[in-house]
Amino acid sequence: MAVTSRAGAMRREGVDVVSFGAGEPDFPTPDLIRAAAYKAIDEGKTKYATPASGVLPLKEAVVRKLRRENELEYDAANEVIVTVGGKEALFLAFASLLDPGDEVIIPAPYWVSYPEQVKLCDGVPVYVNGMPDQGFKISPEQLEAAITPRTKAVVFNSPSNPGGFAYTPEETEKLSHVLEESEIVVFSDEMYDRLLYGGRTYKSYASCSEHARRHTITFNAGSKTYAMTGWRIGYAAAPREIISAMAKVQTQTTSGTSTFAQYALAAALDADQSIVDEFRKEFERRAVHIHKRLSSIDGVRCFEPQGAFYIFPDVSGTFDRVRVSNSIEFASKLLEEAHVAVVPGAAFGMDSGIRLSFATSMEQIDTGLDRMEQFLT
């Protein structure tokens, strides 16, 4: 957001900036979703949602989605909560579960809000660095070594923001085996579960076993799948006692998300999903292209994205050449001199890299990479 803000300020000054910053689809929200929102408004669905944790039609649509796509079964009334974006769902869960000093294992690179939300709830982030030769995924051995008597939760994010990697079903199951006998809760962030490339298949963490289902909170939202970032609507599914606790915190903070947006997301989840496939195919085309171009730059190393719409190249091999010592200096210099906005890897716990979002047009991608190539030569 800071990068996007600075890029916006430069644009207002008349500077032509190419931004690879914010993770926001460049597609408009599909017509059927907007039509459902208009219909809900016309029908007077503009009061507080009842209950605050979400209207039943949306909760039921969430249950159908999770059954259809994730092989998960939940009770709509008691095991689903609707939130102000996926970010609020995560915070409600941390606030509900963490006591001061509780540890939360967070694989790196990680989404910037994970550790900050843990610290806001007086928890202690414990970082586990993903293996570069495995596309930054962590191994079962690394997970097991990070567990202590204070471990309360583990964050699992696949496909990854910012890494662009995705765990295979077999890799997900192997990680779940490590926690099979514990009471550790898994925060499974599945925002990008519909955006997988190369014919890859997906497995929700909670579907690994009955134990996993009882110890997992599954998070998702309309933001990435349906280009609904500004609608601020997400959801989570988990055992009744966890959802109940999250709902209590929610009633004292936001009182839930806008009612008409809930009916819009319900329509999206139940609709023909061909529009999502169109989004995915276009993102995959961009993923292949941006990886090919970045990999051709001397000193830049990166894995081809397997999901989401991010690529996380290691640019540390260029630091000496452009006279910088870290990713923040690199990103700042790239923005000021080449007018290309990227997010420094330090924000994600891995200072050797930068994150580029390819949720922008192919023309903008090529223009930005042309400038980046010139900057690095």
Buried (B, 14 or more C-beta within 10 A) or exposed (E): EEBBEBBBEBBEEEEEBBBBBBBBBBBEBBEBBBEBBEBBBEEEBEEEBEBBBBBBBBBBBBBBBBEEBBEBEBEBBBBBBBBBBBBBBBBBBBBBBBEEEBBBBBBBBBBBBBBEBBBEBEBBBBBBEBEBEEBBBBBBEBBEEBBEEEBBBBBBBBBBBBBBBBBBBEBBBBBBBBBEEEEBBBBBBBBBBBBBBEEEEBBBBBBBBEBBBEBBBBBBBBBBBBBBBEBBBBBBBBBEEBBBBBBBBBEEBBEBBBBBBBBBBBBBBBBEBEBBEEBBEBBBEBBBBBBEBBBEBEBBBBBBBBBBBBBBBBBBBBBEEBEBEBBBBBBBBBBEEBBBBBBBBBBBBBBBBBBBBBBBEEEBBBBBBBBBBEBBE
